[in-house]
Amino acid sequence: MKDEGSSTTAPTEPLKAQKCPECRGDRLIRDYETAEIVCMDCGIVIAAKLQDRGPEWRAFDQEQRAKRTRVGAPLTYTIHDKGLSTMIDWHDRDVYGKRLSPGQKAQVYRLRKWQRRIRVSDATERNLAFALSEISKIANALSLPKNILETASVIYRKAVKERLIRGRSIQGVTAAAIYVACRQCHLPRTLEEIAQASNINKKEVGRSYRFLIKELDYFIPPLKPSQYITKFSNQLTMQGKVEEIAHKILATAKELRLTSGRGPTGIAAAASYIASVLTGERKTQREIAEIAQVTEVTIRNRYKELVERLSFEMSI
């Protein structure tokens, strides 16, 4: 039996899946200091000498836990070997910082050379190493977040596994993988932006994109105009109030079914223009058209439809 007056400072964890064999209560606690499972109602020790599956060290704050943990870097799909390989440092020093002897330098040089050769052993790994580096370059040029980079790397790996790369340029497939990742993660990026960042033709990116969608059987959600509002506001350096009003305009237009059948960039650009005029932070239609990559006529037509149906009173 466990003394009712005894107390412990070790963390305890309530157990809900088991029941006490004595009182049939379900208020059980796992005591980590004494390695026991105890019933909180009758005090009976249900199990003792439990095996601790945690580390052998203890930490009392986050800094100690970060220093004492012994794990490697997390897995990443942006490296062809998922970041599991080791790297031999080019500084010819040992673990204590002392310089290596000439014989040890020659041995480490040979080890470094063979490690570099073995890391990329066959044609598939060479293809992945080059393609994933291209994906990282395009993502850095477009300032894309980490999740887009990881998703695009997974898409390209699936294309390599299905043998879809043969007969197609690596640059075109990598750009198409990034565009698919942006569409899946609801990040507004156009084919023109990705083609410009990858220095290839827009038609090549579109052809590879349609090929990946068909062969990998991906579902790509349609773009929404609201996804472009934040992008336009940031590029036009407008206040947050303008963005908020533009979102409200789009929400009302969606209820009135004014967004169906219209291009998302055009109607988002028109909503941003209306919001800028309403807040006094006026932007010209030409400025918004250059950012949205649509014509001024498109913005003007969408603008007239929204103003007419939403009953705005605006002075041009």
N, C-alpha and C positions, 0 to 999 in steps of 0.2 A: 504494500500500500504506500501511497505517496502522502507525506505529511501535508496537511492543509495549510499550515503556517509557513511552509518553505516557499521561498520566492527565488526567481532566477532572472538575470538580466539578459539572457540569451534570447534572440528573436524566436517567436513561436508562430506556428502556422495552423489555422483551424482546418480540420478535415471533415468534409461533408459526405464523402462517399461511403465511409464505414460507419458501423454502429457498435456501441459498447455491448459486450456479451453479458454483462452483469445486470445493468439497468435498462438496456436497449436504447440508451440516449445517443444522439448523434453529435453532441458537443465534444468533439475530440480535438486535442492539441498535440502537435509534434514539437517536442522540446529538443532543440538542437544541441544544447549544452550537455544534457545527460543522455542524449540519443534514445529517447523514449517517446511513446505515444500514450497520452494520459487522458482519461475521461474527466471532463470538467464537472460533471454532476456527482459521481460517486467516488472519484479519485483513484480508481483502479488503473494500474499500469497494464496496458493492453499489449504493448510490444516494447522490448528493450534491446540494447546493443545494436541499434540500427546502423547500417553502413552509410557513411557520409560520402556522397558522390561528388562533392564539390572539390575545390583546390585545397592543397595542404596549407596554404597561407591564409592569413586573415587580414582584412583591410577595414579601417574605421572611417574612411572618407573616400571621396571620388578620386582624389589625387593619389592616395596610396594604392587604390585599386587599379588605376591606370599604369602606375609604375611597376606593379608586381605581376600583372597579367603577362602571360607568355603565349601569345598567338601571333601569327603572321598577318600580312596584309589581307584584306577581304578579297573574295573572288570577284573578278571583273571580266566581262565579255569583250572589253575594248582592247585586250591583249590576246594574241593568238593562242597563248598557252594558259590563259585565264589568270595570269599573274602568279602561277605556282612555281615557276622556275627560279633558280638562284642566279645571282650576278656576282662575279669575281671582280673586286675593286681594282682599278688601275693604279692605285697608290700601293707601291711595293713595300707595305708595312704589315707587321703581324698584329695580333689582337691587342698587344700592349703598346703599339705605336712605334716599335723599333724597326729599323730598316732590315730588309732581308739580305742574306748573303748572296753572292753571285750565283751559287748553285741553286739556291732556293728561288731566285728570280727567274732563272731559266725554266725551272719546273713549273712555277706559277704561270709563266708565259705560255707554256704548252697546255696546261690545264685550261687557261682562259681561251686559247684558240679552239680547242676541241669542245669546250662548253658552248662557244658561240656557234660552232658548226652543228652540234647535236641539237641545239635549241630549235633551229629551223632545219628539219631533216628532209622532208619531202616537198613535192610541188604544192600540195594542199596547204601546208603550213606557210610556205613562201607566199602563196596567194593571199592567205588570211593576214599575214604580217603586213603586206603592202596595202591591202584593201582597208584594214582597220586603221592604219596610219592615215590613209586618205580621208576616212570618215572623221577622224579626230581633227584633221586640218580644216575640213568644211565646217564642222561644229564650232571650232574656235573662231573661224571667220564670221560666222553668223551669231556668235555668242549664245549658243544653245545650251540649255541646262544638262545636267548629268544624266537624267532619266532618258532624254532624247538620244544621247550618245549610246547608252546601254541598249535601248530598244532597237536602234538602227544596227548595232553590232549583232544582236540576236537575229534580226531579219536577214542580214547578209550571211550569217552562219547557216541558216536554214536553206538559203539559196545555194550555197556551196554543197550542203549535204544532199540536196535534190538534184545536183549536177545541172544547175540552170545558168552557170556562168560561161559555159563553153560557147564560143562564137560571139560573145558580147564583151564590150570594153568594161574594165574594172571601174573606171571613173563613172561611167553611166549607171552601173548597177549600184555603186556606193551612194551616188547622189539620189537615186530613186529610193534606196533604203532609208535615207534621211528624210525624204519627203513623206514616205509611208509612216515613219515614226512620228513626225510632226502631226500628221492627220490623226493617228491613233491617240496621241496624247493631247489633242485639242489645242495645239499651238499654231497660231496662224502664220504660216510661211508659204509664199507663192513659189511656183516653179521658176519664175524669172529670178528670184533671189537666190535659190539654190543653184540654178544653172550659172549665174554670175559668180557665185562663190567657188564653184567647182571648175570654172573656166571651160565649160563644154556647152554644146548647143542645147537650147530648150527642148527641141524636138527629140533629141536623144534621151534626155531625162524623162520626158513624157512617155516615150516608147518603152523604156525600161520599166517605168512605173506601172504601166498597164500590163506588161508581161509578168511582173512580180505578183500583182494583184490576181491575175488569172491563174497562174501556176501554183501559188501558195494558198489560194482560196481564202484571202483576207477579206474581212468586212471593214470598210472604211466609212466611218460616220460622216454624214454631210456637214459642211461648214456652216456655222451660224454667224449672222452679222455681228452679234454681240462679242464674238471672239476677236474682232478687229478693232473694237472701240478703244481698248487699252493700248493697243499697238499704235494707232493713229494719234492718240493723246500724248503718248510718250515722244513720238517722233516730231510732233508739232509743238512740244513743250507747253501744253495747255494745263490749266489748273484741274484739280480733282473734281471741282464742281461741274466743269464742262463734261467730264466723263460720266458723272452721275446723271446729269440731265439727258445725255445721249442714250444711256441705258434705259431710262424711263421712256424716252421717245420710241426706242425700238420695241420695248415691251408692249406699249400701247399699239404700235403698228402691227405687231404680231397678233394681238387680239382681234384687230380689224382685218386680218389676213392680207395686209399690204406687203408682207415680205415674201409670200409664195410666188414663185416664178421670176423673182428678181435676183440678180447677182448679189451675193453677200457683201462684197467689197463696195459696190456702188451704193447700196442702201445704208451701209455703215458710214460711208463717207458723207452722205447727205445728212444723216442724223448728227454727225460730228459738226458739220457746217451749221445746222440749225442751232445746236447747243452753243456754239461759239458766238453766234449772233445774239442769242437770248441773254447770254451772260456778259455781253459787251466786249469779250475777248475775240474780236472779229478776225477770222482767217479767210483769205480769198479762196474762191473755188479752184483757182489754178494751183495754189499751194497744196490744198487737200488732194487734188487730182494727181499731182506728182507723187505724193506719199502713198496714195491708195493704188496708183498705177491703173487708173481708169481715166476716161476722157471727161472734160468739163461738161459736155452735153449729157453724159450719163448722170452726173451729180445734179445737173439742173433739172432733168426730168424726174429723178427720184425726189428731189427737193420739192418740186411743185406738187407731186402726188401727196407727200406727207403734209405739207402746209394746207392743202385743200381739204384733206380728209380729217386732219387733226385740229382744224380751225385755229391756226396760229395767226396772230396779227404781228407782222414783221415789216420793218421799214428797210428797204434795200438802198 
